[in-house]
């Protein structure tokens, strides 16, 4: 997701190239803006009311992580990709007891991949035809293709 986000927001790509320390913020923004886990199903344990809607105990509910990432009540300018965002409390890795155990590894892998990509191909641009959709099961989203243009660099 991060290469697509960087390429689609050219100014961010330039920012991160100029200030490599922003890569951590860019990784968090990529996960916040397009969390890989879009939906999570749960069953309520007790009667509750949410947003004026009564939900009986033992009801099946679907939590939309993708929408949570765009909640203007918890994130200022939620649709803006901002690698300088100071407080980025998103649910892209889950939350509470359902938080991903591999968060540190995922962050490291994304940071290394993005740094390597920007170092080797600093001027890449995403072409039309980007494929993005659900993986098997439909709860996890991923890139299926990412056609890009770039200037080949000498070895």
N, C-alpha and C positions, 0 to 999 in steps of 0.2 A: 504494500500500500504506500509506503514512504516514497519509492521512486516516482510513482504516479503523482502523489501529492506534490512533490518537489517540482516535477516537470510541468504540472498544470498551473502551478503558482510560480511563474518565472521569477518574481521578485524574491520569493522565499529561497529558491535555488541560489540566486545571487547572494542573498544574505548569508546562507550557510557556507557557501564557498568562501566568502570574505571573512566569516567568523566561525571557524570549525567548532568552537565551544557551543554553538547553537544546535548541534546535532542531537543532543539529548532532548532538548525542547521539541525539536522536529519529530523525533521518534514518538514522544508522548502525544503530540498533536495528531500525528497520523493514526495512532490507536484511538484517540478520542473521536476524531472526525469520522473514521470508518472502522469501528471495532469489528474484529473478525467474528466474534460471537454476536449475532444480531438478536436472537431470541432465546429465552430461557423459560421453560415451563415449570410451574410449581402448583402445589395444591394448598389452599388456605387451611390453617389449623383451627381457626375460630371465625365467628362472624365478625365482619369488619366493614367500615365505610371508607371509601377512597374517592375523593373528588365528588362527593355527593352521591356516589353509587354504592348501594348495599351489596356486599359480596358475602354469601353464606359460607359457613365452614364447609370444608371438603370440596370447594369449587376449584376447578382447573383455571389457572390464570397464566397468561403469557406476559413476561416482562420483555420489553423492547429496549435492549441496550443501545441500539442505534439512535432511538429517540432521546434517550437519557443524555446522550452526548451533545445533543442540540438544545438542551433545556436552558432557556434564557434566564431562568430564576437561579441557576447555579453556576452558569458560565457567562461572562461578559462577552458580547459579540460571538455567539456560539457558532456561527457559520464561517467565521474568519479563521484561516489557518495561520496561527501565530506562534512561531517557535520561541518567542520571548515571553510567553504567558508565564506569569509568576506562580499562580496557584492553579494546578491542573489536576483536580480531583475527578477523574473519570472512572467509569466502570468497565473499561475495555478489557481488563484482565479479570473481571468478576469482582466480587465484594464479599467481605466477611468470611464465613467458613467456606464459601464457594469461590474464593480467590484462587487463581491459577498458581500452582506450586512452582511453575517454571518462569515466573515473572522476571527474575534477574537474568536468566539465560535468554529469554525472549528479547529483553531490552538490549542486552549485549550483542546478540546476533543482528538485530536491526541496526544498531549503531555501527557495527563493523561493516555490514553490507552497504549501508548508505555512504559511509566514509570511503569505502573502496570504490563504489560506483562514481561518486563525485570526483575522486582523485583520478580515476582512469578515463572517465567520460564526462567532463565538466559541462559540456554544452548539449547534452541530450534533450530532445523534445519528444513528447508523446504525439504519435500520429493518430488519425481517426481510426476507429475500429477496436478500441480498448474493450476487452472482454472482462466482465465483472459479474459474478453471480454466485448463487448458493452451491456449496459442495453437497455431496450426497447427504440426505437428511434435511437439508434446507435451513439449518440453524446457524451454519458457519458460512461466511462470505469470503471469497478469495478472487484474486485476479486469475483469469483463464488465459489471457493473452495481453501482451504489452508491446505493441509495435512502436519502435522509437527511431528517430533520426539523430545522427551525430556525426561529428567530424573525426575520422580515424586519426589516431595519434601514432607517431613513429614509436617503434619498440624502444 
